[in-house]
Amino acid sequence: MRVLMVVYDNDSYIHIFPMGLGALSGVLKAEGHDVVVWSQDVHHYPDEALKTYLDDHHFDAVMISVIAGYSQYARLMGLSKAINESKNRPFYMIGGYGPTPEPEFFMQRTGADLICLGEGETTIPEIMTTLENKGSFADVLGVAYWEGDKVVVNQRRAQIEDLDALPIADYHKFDMQHYRLYRPPNSATSDFAMPLMSGRGCTFRCTFCYRMDTGYRARDPEALLDEVEYLNKEFGITYISFQDDLLMTSVEHTEQVCEAFAKRRKKGLDVKWNCNGRLNYCTPELLKLMKETGCAFINYGIESMDNTVLKFMKKGLRDEQVIKGIEATLDAGISPGLNMLFGNIGDTRESMKKSVDFLLKYDDFAQLRTIRPVTPYPGSPLYYRAIEQGLLEGPADFYDNKHLNSDLICVNFTELTDEEYYDCLHEANTALLDNYHRGARERVQRQLDDLYRNQDTSFRGFRHSA
């Protein structure tokens, strides 16, 4: 069958490779289907251009994958309108972290024919076979579909345990020349980068996280490095950004990934990498190994430097572990990502000050540091708590009324008024932005001094990013 994958635009100049659709492209290729990719992200097409494209081309199915977020939701509404108004409207299906927790709402709002719930690689072959045979979806696990004017939500499919049995993405279907320009932290100007998953899931249960699949399933490190090597040889990729919720699920798994990199580096594979990390696993020995095998950045979800707030979040961390882990990371020569949220249960002006003081002290300027309000995304424990407490009515209230921008309050879980809450954010981000731009000015001044006082011949002009 002929399938159109729609990659939505998020208004960025450079976009990260769409891993969800990429994963399905490999499965569809293995099943013998013909996949075409419509890259709104690369070309910044208006939503209505999709209607024109569908009017002019025949497809048996069209699919979109989105995560939870106000901008993704708005884009999905516009693209759904274009699909539904096209004269050659194909069978329309959506999936991803966005629609999975609230399938009835998304079916009604988008007019989609089907939602693939959770992981789609083992579900999509059954969907396509059922569609090709004009059969019923009643026995297909992991889908929501229409039965007359009623939405039927089938039982969820079991998680995929053997991730290495899945085919890799059909990368040649996508505009790799565009996607490899992705700039993760500490990229050299000559780097070409790609995201990859070394595993799925997370062993922790943070209350604000909507990726709530149970447990952690790791790829075999050697199979993982086979794909890294393929990307390096086929597309010149020199930087892999691991997008797992948490690559550092244990010291043992992290060591195995490092050892796999070490073997390939000895054979000439020159690829650096980054990952999402866990501060209670950050021993000097492990960080040294990570650095030696090419790790350039570890992104840490710290979220708060207040132990009461961390306990409410179920982070499984204390402030002393955070400080110890960040200092060890910096000592190893690896840049840390220092992510903070505000507005969780227990947050106060004092807890915000702790976060700001920490960020100012340990900022190595690898990233612009700001603090956003916590958002109770559908699927997260915080979302259901907000509903129970009468702070949120459900998905329509979330998407249509409350979650209108990620930098504005969706639900206020603190004892501060909204005005006091915004004062805290304004004061905190003013300090963080001042610090960032002060550091940028100092870096440019050093360039200037070196250029004229030492006649630095390697200088190639003042850059906007400096």
C-alpha positions, 0 to 999 in steps of 0.5 A: 500500500502507498503511505504518506508520512507527514512530518509537522513543522515546529517553526525551527530553522533546523529540525531533529530527525522524526524518530517515531515516523522513522521507526515506522518507516523501517517496518513499512519498508520491511513489509513491502509498503511504499512510503512517501515523506511530506516534510513540512518541517524542512520546507515550512509549507503552510498546513493547507499545502497538504490538502493540495498535495493530497488532491494531486496524489493518491495514497492509501493511508496518511499518518502523523505522530505528535508528542503532547504540547500546545504547538504540536496540538495546534499544528495537528489541528491544522494538518487534520483539517487539510487531510479531512478536506482533501478530495482524495482523503486517505485513511487517516491515522495518528500516534505518539505520546500526545494522543495515546493517553486521551484517544477519544478526545484526539479522535473527535478533535482530529477526525482521524480514522484510527489512533495507534496507542503506544509503540507502533512497530508491531501494531502497524503491520496489522493495521495495514493488513486489516486496511488492505483487506477492508477488515475490522479493527476489533481484534487489533491490539493497541488501537482506537477506531470508530465504530459508527459514531462511537470511539472504541479503544482496544486493549493496549499491546504488550511492550516490545521487549526485543528492540534489536529485532526491529528494522532500523529507520528507512533513512533514505526516505528522509531529507538527511542533508537537512536533519544532520545539521541538527546542533546538539550541545558542544557540536563542532562546526564540522559535526553532522549529528543525528538522534538515536535511541539506545533503549526505551523506558525509564526505571523512575516514576517522576510525577510530571513525566507522561512517558509512563511505560513500565521498566527499561528495555535496552538495545544490545550495545553492539547492535546499537553501534552497528547503526551508529557506524552505518550512519557514519559511513552512509551520511557522514554522522559524527555526533550521536545524540541519544534521546532515551528518557535515560541512557544511564539507567545503571552503571552497568548499562552505561559501561556496556555502551561505552565499551562498545564505543571504545571497540569501534573507536579503536577501529577508526570510528570517530563519533562523539555522543551525548545522552540523558543521565542520572546523577546518582550514578555519576561516579568519577570512574564512570564519567572518565570512561564516558569522556574517553569514549566520546561523551561530550554532554550529559543532560540531567533532569534536576528539576529542583534543588529543594529536597521537599519538592524533589520528594513530591516529584518522586525524583529519587534524588537529594540536593547533595547528590545533585551537587556531587554529580554535577561537580564530578561531571565538570571535573571529567570535562563533560558539559552537564545539562542543568534542567529545572522546573518551577511550580511543582507541589511545595515550590516557593520563592525560596525553592526557586532561589535555590535553583537559580543560585545552583544554575549560576554557580555551575553554568559552563555556558554550553546551553542557555539556561532558563526555568519553565513552569511545570506542565501536567501533560496528559498521561502524567501522574500530575495530570490526574492529580490536577483533575482530582483536585479540580484544577483541570477538567480534562483534555479539552480544558488542558489543550483549549484553555490551560496549556497555551504556551510552555512558558506560561502557567497551565496549572498552579500547584503552589500556594503562590498567586499566579501573579506571584508565580510569574514574578518568580519566573520573571526574576529568575530568568532575568538573572539567568539571561543576564548571566548568559549574555554576560558570559557571551560578552566575555567570550567575544571580548577574549576573542577580540583581545586574542585577535588584535593583541596576539594576531590570532590567524585562526580567527574567522569573524565574529559570529552571531552565536558567540 
